[in-house]
């Protein structure tokens, strides 16, 4: 599956994250869009680590690291279905 949406709780607030799979010469990454606490659009990416987990790319917003595991699990769960 190349695109999917997942609701993840951030600071007791449910937020919708939209995932898009992107392939290029470097490999595969997921480009993700959502909104922050002020409803401002944000975007960021995750790449697969050597351990099979998905990690935020350097320079991501700090609060995203608090939900990095949930973002990674969303990709792993969805890829299992694809």
C-alpha positions, 0 to 999 in steps of 0.5 A: 500500500502506497498511501494510508492514514492513521490517527495517533494520540499526541498529548491527549489529542487525536491527530490524523497523519497521512503517510505516502510511500516514496521510492528513489535511488536512495531507497524507500521512505515515507513522507508524512503530513499532519497538523500541529497543536495550532492546526498548522500543516507540518510534514516530515519523513521516516526511513527504515533503519537496519533493525527494520524500524522506521526512524525520523529523518534528522531535523524533525520537530522535537515532539515527533520523537515522542511518537516515533514508535507509533509512527513506525508501528503504523508503517509496519502494520500497514506494510504487513497488510499490503 
